[in-house]
Amino acid sequence: MAYAAIADRDQHLHDPDTFITKYIWSQDHKVIAIQYAITAIFVGVVALVLSLLFRLQLGFPDTFNLVDPNQYYQYVTMHGMIMVIYLLTALFLGGFGNYLIPLMCGARDMVFPYMNMLSFWVYLLSVIVLLASFFVPGGPTGAGWTLYPPQAISEGTPGIGGGIVLMLVSLAIFIVAFTMGGLNYVTTVLQARTRGMTLMRMPLAVWGIFVATILGLLAFPALLVAAVMMTLDRVVGTSFFMPEMLSLGRELDYGGGSPILFQHLFWFFGHPEVYIVALPAFGIVSDVLSVHARKNIFGYRMMVWAIVLIGALSFVVWAHHMYVSGMNPYFGFFFATTTLIIAVPTALKVYNWILTLWRGDIHLRVPMLFAIGFIFTFIHGGLTGLFLGNVTVDLPLSDTYFVVGHFHMVMGVSPVLVVFAAIYHWFPKITGRMFNETLGKAHFWLTLLGTYSIYLPMHYLGILGVPRRYYAYGDTEFIPASAQTLNSGITVAALFVAAAQTLFFINVIWSLWKGPKADPNPWRATTLEWMTPDTPPKHGNWGAELPEVHRWPYDYSVPGESEDYIPQTEPPHKGVIAGRDHGVHH
Amino acid sequence: MNISVLFAALGGAILVWLFLLQRLKAKPWVEQGVIEEGGAVNAAPERVGLWVFLAVVTSLFGLFAIVYNMRSQFPDWRPLPDPGLLWVNTVLLILASVALQRARSAVAREDLDGLKPNLVAGGLLTIAFLGGQLLVWRQLILSGYYLATNPADAFFYILTALHGLHLAGGLWFWARAAGAVWKGLESRPVTEVAGVRLSVTLCSVYWHYLLLVWLILFGLLLST
């Protein structure tokens, strides 16, 4: 079937006429995207508040007494799990994936709109089940976001009653939701692109989301397997993961299970998960940089290959999370090697971003600031990742704040900066209004400098040997008093960053009501989502006819052209062989 | 462990293959105008969606098989007896798959009289298979093999339950296809007839796949 035959096959498009079918039980990918985004950001804020509570404890022990040791572990666990899965995965794929894939590929909607709607509602159910664990006796699980058995379901860990069961059930529900969404994203990219939109003409944002979705579809089953088996261990007393154990001097009924087996399953999911979050961020940041530097992305082909290569390699590095669990030294060698190899395509992407900026016509607008901020934090987090990828360096650092600093730089701050870049970048298209530039810039600087002052000192604490996962340190000989001062400083910075986020919410809400009407293409970008006949795009996206694609998405500042950008829909110019000699730098 | 690395390599290979399929050496910054080649795969989205879903299910059962294999090496593994009824159930599922295959060729010939009995037989045989699996569970429970008795028992229950759930999901799509056929196809517009043909075809693909999964699982259960 030719492109358009599928892309324009509109028998699936329902015509929403009531408020409920338009905004609640909606099958429109744009509405679903916003539903996903609002839900994800809401739980993200819950997780942010939890982090403030335990940061207050760490920074000022014995002062506030807001949390007891059990709550400390519960909040740390919920913070991690919510941020990684229910915020970042859901926001990048369910939110941006849903919004951008059909618009950037030139489709009217996802290919299975009904399943897409179900995906959101099932996701919402998983969030409700997760949050319900705060209200069961014993509270949510405090097993750490990795949920390692045997401690996750043994006496002494908080939340081994309903908490851990609800967590596992919620994860299983999330995976069902993700699978329904993921089938849509992959099939839409493969089958519903408009005429002329080859895979190699897709914007990198779509590439990143596409490959990340494939990773998710193949990796989440590992978490499902682990969750099902651990639920049975907890509820009916099987021994998949539970070894023979004494608890309070009493022998438990478990016997013969392997906790390491769980770790393999968890990280076989867990490492690709890092890239499920990172690849969409890579893609989005590439597009934002290119648009606001008025320059084609440096090495588009290499960027695509790097995304695919990183995706493939991400399945063979998982055990670098398990160096301290004990393993055959040859395994350690193997996984350290693959980990260092994956740095090659990743570094390539970083070079290409910087080379995209080089001699560009850089416009330091809010999305661009966030994208450039991402390059800084990502290089920072990536380099410390090289440290930790080596077994001998990892062993002493593994249980310290160095690791906390590393993964928050690379997987916390970096993707969140891209989330903000993306929200500011597409805000005019999504809402039809402009945001306030000054507030946006203030939000950026406070967030970037604030997060740096949280996580940079953590690396130093880690090298000092301050262990993570502790409720309070008391008098410890090897930890100097100055470390505690630093800890207090980190907490102050965290409160500061959290407060700065109110600027973002004020900006979004104010702009929704009072923001000036946005131009359909305020950044003068080339990609299809800016070419919709209406802003914000109406149901069906394209009016009577689908757009037709004639060129790649990065024709910026083409020499000899009157405008500094050529939309993808623009047919080839007569007599001008665009892209000739000086038009192609690489 | 080694198997999981292999499995990962397989996943990677699929990605690379997908990618090579498209023009690896395309120079999108040079080429202009509408390019007709390199577009969508020549298949309905539902078909592509099903294959992507089968990849996900393969990942799920594949990981279970690996974990089964690893856990069964431990000294506390006590294999459970292989109930004879499982052979009967296996035959039922094979027959269901055959019936759906015949339904598929009937619908391709637009032979309504051949379609109806085969489609119904496929569904009923599947329901019989699921009933048979429940009977096996009952037999095992009566002989004292509970879920938590031994990991071997636990795996048996989980794997059969998971496989059964996937079949039950398939039955939902089967019921929709059967319902559409029953309402009569003669007076329907061409696109709807094509839709029914597609659902019957995809049902048969899904059933063959789940038969394959069952044969592998059954082999795995017999071998330990």
Contacts between the chains, C-beta under 8 A, distances in Angstrom:
chain1	res1	chain2	res2	distance
A	1	B	40	6.4
A	1	B	42	5.8
A	1	B	43	7.5
A	1	B	44	7.6
A	2	B	36	7.2
A	2	B	39	6.5
A	2	B	40	7.8
A	3	B	36	8.0
A	3	B	39	4.5
A	3	B	40	6.0
A	6	B	40	5.7
A	6	B	44	8.0
A	6	B	45	6.3
A	11	B	191	6.7
A	111	B	45	4.0
A	111	B	49	7.0
A	112	B	45	7.3
A	112	B	49	6.4
A	179	B	53	7.6
A	179	B	56	5.8
A	182	B	52	7.9
A	182	B	56	7.8
A	183	B	49	5.2
A	183	B	52	5.5
A	183	B	53	5.7
A	183	B	56	7.7
A	184	B	49	7.9
A	186	B	52	5.1
A	187	B	45	5.3
A	187	B	48	5.1
A	187	B	49	4.5
A	187	B	52	6.2
A	188	B	45	7.9
A	190	B	40	6.3
A	190	B	41	6.1
A	190	B	48	5.7
A	191	B	40	4.5
A	191	B	41	6.7
A	191	B	43	7.6
A	191	B	45	4.6
A	191	B	48	5.4
A	192	B	40	7.3
A	192	B	45	6.9
A	193	B	39	6.8
A	193	B	40	6.6
A	195	B	34	5.9
A	195	B	36	7.9
A	195	B	39	7.8
A	196	B	33	7.7
A	196	B	34	3.9
A	196	B	35	6.0
A	197	B	39	8.0
A	198	B	22	7.1
A	198	B	23	7.5
A	198	B	26	6.8
A	198	B	28	7.2
A	198	B	35	5.3
A	198	B	37	7.9
A	198	B	38	4.2
A	198	B	39	6.9
A	199	B	22	4.4
A	199	B	38	6.5
A	200	B	22	6.5
A	200	B	23	6.5
A	200	B	26	4.0
A	200	B	28	4.7
A	200	B	38	7.3
A	201	B	28	5.1
A	201	B	35	7.7
A	211	B	15	7.3
A	214	B	15	6.4
A	217	B	52	6.9
A	217	B	55	6.8
A	217	B	56	4.8
A	217	B	59	7.3
A	218	B	11	5.0
A	218	B	55	7.0
A	218	B	56	7.1
A	218	B	59	4.8
A	219	B	59	7.8
A	221	B	56	6.4
A	221	B	59	4.3
A	221	B	60	3.9
A	221	B	63	5.7
A	222	B	59	7.6
A	222	B	63	5.3
A	224	B	60	6.5
A	225	B	60	6.8
A	225	B	63	4.9
A	225	B	64	5.7
A	225	B	67	6.3
A	228	B	158	6.6
A	229	B	67	7.5
A	229	B	158	7.5
A	232	B	147	7.0
A	232	B	148	7.9
A	232	B	154	6.3
A	232	B	158	7.2
A	236	B	147	5.1
A	236	B	148	4.9
A	237	B	148	4.4
A	238	B	147	6.3
A	238	B	148	4.9
A	238	B	151	6.5
A	238	B	154	4.2
A	239	B	76	7.5
A	239	B	148	7.9
A	239	B	151	6.0
A	240	B	67	7.9
A	240	B	71	6.6
A	240	B	151	6.2
A	240	B	154	6.8
A	255	B	76	6.1
A	256	B	74	5.4
A	256	B	75	7.1
A	256	B	76	3.4
A	256	B	77	7.9
A	256	B	151	7.1
A	257	B	71	7.8
A	257	B	74	8.0
A	257	B	151	7.3
A	258	B	70	7.5
A	258	B	71	6.9
A	258	B	74	6.9
A	261	B	67	6.5
A	261	B	70	6.1
A	261	B	71	6.8
A	264	B	1	7.4
A	264	B	4	7.0
A	265	B	63	7.0
A	265	B	67	6.8
A	268	B	4	6.6
A	268	B	8	7.8
A	268	B	63	7.5
A	296	B	29	6.6
A	300	B	28	6.6
A	300	B	29	6.7
A	301	B	26	7.5
A	301	B	27	7.5
A	301	B	28	7.9
A	305	B	19	8.0
A	308	B	15	5.9
A	308	B	16	6.9
A	308	B	19	5.1
A	311	B	12	7.9
A	311	B	15	5.8
A	312	B	11	7.4
A	312	B	12	3.4
A	312	B	15	5.1
A	312	B	16	6.3
A	313	B	12	7.4
A	315	B	8	3.7
A	315	B	9	8.0
A	315	B	11	5.5
A	315	B	12	6.0
A	316	B	5	6.4
A	316	B	8	5.1
A	316	B	9	7.4
A	316	B	12	7.5
A	331	B	1	7.6
A	548	B	34	6.0
A	549	B	34	7.0
A	550	B	32	5.7
A	550	B	33	5.4
A	550	B	34	6.1
A	551	B	28	7.7
A	551	B	31	7.9
A	551	B	32	5.1
A	552	B	28	3.7
A	552	B	29	5.4
A	552	B	31	7.9
A	554	B	29	6.9
A	555	B	29	7.8
A	571	B	32	8.0
A	571	B	33	6.9
A	572	B	32	4.0
A	572	B	33	5.1
A	578	B	32	6.2
A	579	B	29	5.4
A	579	B	30	4.6
A	579	B	32	7.3
A	583	B	29	7.8
A	584	B	29	6.1
A	584	B	30	6.7
